[in-house]
Amino acid sequence: MSSYNALYEFDSSWRVTSIAMTRPLGEYAVNLSVSFAKAHDVVSLEFLRIDDPQNIIELMDFQNIIVSEEVDSDRDFCTIKVEIVADSYAEFWCDAVSMKSAL
């Protein structure tokens, strides 16, 4: 059974203020930039090579989001799990996640 290391967590006090999807030329995979805001705090994350972009819409009205890294995985790709609890449960996996710096 896999174990996970939580990297980021957002509860219902946070809101998504920006979502941008990109697909590099010649590639099938999608990258995603998401900004979360709570009062004066803003966290912007970049998700690289998402496996299932259809679940992204659930980010717009979530109750809880947990971004975790699969630990001790034999895989070299799709080791970051994004769990979204909204009206139902949704998830997507990606190759990497990083915090974007504010410019």
N, C-alpha and C positions, 0 to 999 in steps of 0.2 A: 504494500500500500504506500502511496506517495505521501510525503509530508511537505508542508509549505511554510515559507517564511513571509509574513505579511510585510509589505513595503509601504503601502499607503492605505488609509481608510477614511472614508467620508460618510458621515451620517446625514440625516435629513435636515440638519441646520445649514448644510452646504448647498449651493446651487451651481449648476453648470451655466457659465456665462458665454462660452464660446466653444464651438466644435468646428474643426477644419479637417477634411480628408484630402489626401493627396495620393496619387498613383504615379510613381516614377515611370518615365517612358520606357517601354519594353519590358516592364514587369507586371506580373499579375497581382501581387500583393498590394494591400492598401496600408498607408501610414495614417495615423490619427493624432491630432493635437487637440487637447481638451483643457480648458481653464475652469477651475472650481473657485468659487468665492464664498466667503463667510464674513460678514461685516467688512472689516478693512483688510482681511487676509485673502490673498490670491495664490493659488497653486496651479501652475501650468505643467501638464505632463505630455510627453511625446511617446506614443505607442508605435513601434515599428513592426511592419509585416503582420497585420492582423489576419487571422484565419477565417473569421466569420463576421463580416461587416454588417450583416442584417440586424444584429442585436444592438448596434450602436444607438438606435432610436430610443432604447430604454434608458439611456443616460439623461434624457431630457427631464424625466420626472421620477427620480429614484428615491428610495428610502435609505438604502445603504449600498456602498460600493467598497469592495475589498480587492486590492491589487496585491497578488502574492507571487512569489517565485517558487517553483517546484524545486525542492532540495533532493539531492542524490538521484537525479534523473539520468537515464541513459541517453536521452535525446539531446541534440545540439540545437534544436529549434523549437519554437512554441513552448517555452518553459515558463512564461509569465501568464498567469490566469487572472482575468478580471471578472469578478462575480458581481452581478447587479441584482439587487432586490428592489423591485418596483411593484406593480400590481401582480406580477409573477416573477419567477426567477429566470435570469438570463445570464449567459457568460460568453466571453470570447477569449481566445488565447493569442499571444503575440510573441515575437522573438525577443523583444527588449522594451524596457520603459525607462525613461529618464526625465528628470525635472528640467524644464526649459527655463533659462535665465531671462529675467525681465530686461528689456532694452529701453 
